[in-house]
Amino acid sequence: MRRLFPVPARTSADSSAEKTAGAREAGEPEAGTRAAEERAAEDRAAGTRAAEEDREWGLDELADAYAYPEPPYGPSGAFLRANMVSSLDGAAHHDGRSKPLSSDADMRIFGVLRGLADAVVVGAETVRLEGYRPARAREAFAERRAALGQAPAPAIAVVSASLDLDFSMPLFTEPLVPTIVITGAAAAAERIERARAAGAEVVFAGAGPSGRVDAAAVVSALAELGHTRLLTEGGPTLLAQFAAAGVLDELCLAVAPLVTAGDAKRIMDGAELGEPEQFTLDSVLEEAGFLFTRYRRIHQ
């Protein structure tokens, strides 16, 4: 993996090394201490360049690169980050699943983003298609999470207006941290009771007569539970709802060097926004042709 953006800042060692190289090309003599200092500077500059060359990044290094910003957050009280993968031609999945578009590096980053989050927010359809399981505690993030007062693993928060879910799934029967189901006012009482009987925490977000879940209320409700570092893994419909509600703060988009054609959804699938939301590029990492981009929303 290597960093493409932001470009590493030039150091005094870089400048000194270039001056040394220029002096050598001009035939200027090297003398004692000065020459030794310049050779040492050149070695340091070479080390800096090597640090940005293609290599495997450790989990701590990735966690530092993707660390959440410090509070205070915006009006929602939380910071919502999305993590999605897309093919070169814009497909968010292939044959109904995102895994065919993924890679080892993508899965490492996927794990790191989960390791940093208080809660992972996901739509019911994605839970069904991807066979979601509970998040697990990982030793690599234990100290970092404890220092921030986080649970050993993030909670999975499933958004479903109908609560048409299989509550016998391990997601509900085997979580380290109780799974949260977020629903609207029209959810059937029987399904609410089944969710609670399975050990899930039921949260209501949206009281309108339509029964739909209000995307902005999802973020606020989770913040009220103390989950302020939020990660959503989609799907495309839920992500579009977050964007339309103006509560998506950051998009981590992996661009796979693959084309799929077909009619797969884009990473957002919903009504067109009245005005496009503006984001700014924070970083780009690359490995094996995959680009791991990170965009931060520009709050107007």
Sequence and secondary structure as in RCSB ss.txt:
>XXXX:A:sequence
MRRLFPVPARTSADSSAEKTAGAREAGEPEAGTRAAEERAAEDRAAGTRAAEEDREWGLDELADAYAYPEPPYGP
SGAFLRANMVSSLDGAAHHDGRSKPLSSDADMRIFGVLRGLADAVVVGAETVRLEGYRPARAREAFAERRAALGQ
APAPAIAVVSASLDLDFSMPLFTEPLVPTIVITGAAAAAERIERARAAGAEVVFAGAGPSGRVDAAAVVSALAEL
GHTRLLTEGGPTLLAQFAAAGVLDELCLAVAPLVTAGDAKRIMDGAELGEPEQFTLDSVLEEAGFLFTRYRRIHQ
>XXXX:A:secstr
 EEEES     HHHHHHHHHHHHHHTT    HHHHHHHHHHHHHHHHHHHHTSS    HHHHHHHT    S   T
TSSEEEEEEEE TT  S BTTBSGGG  HHHHHHHHHHHHH SEEEEEHHHHHHHT       HHHHHHHHHTT 
 SS EEEEE SS    TTSHHHHS SS  EEEE TT  HHHHHHHHHTT EEEE   STT    HHHHHHHHHHT
T  EEEE   HHHHHHHHHHT   EEEEEE S    TT   S  S   SS   EEEEEEEEETTEEEEEEEE   
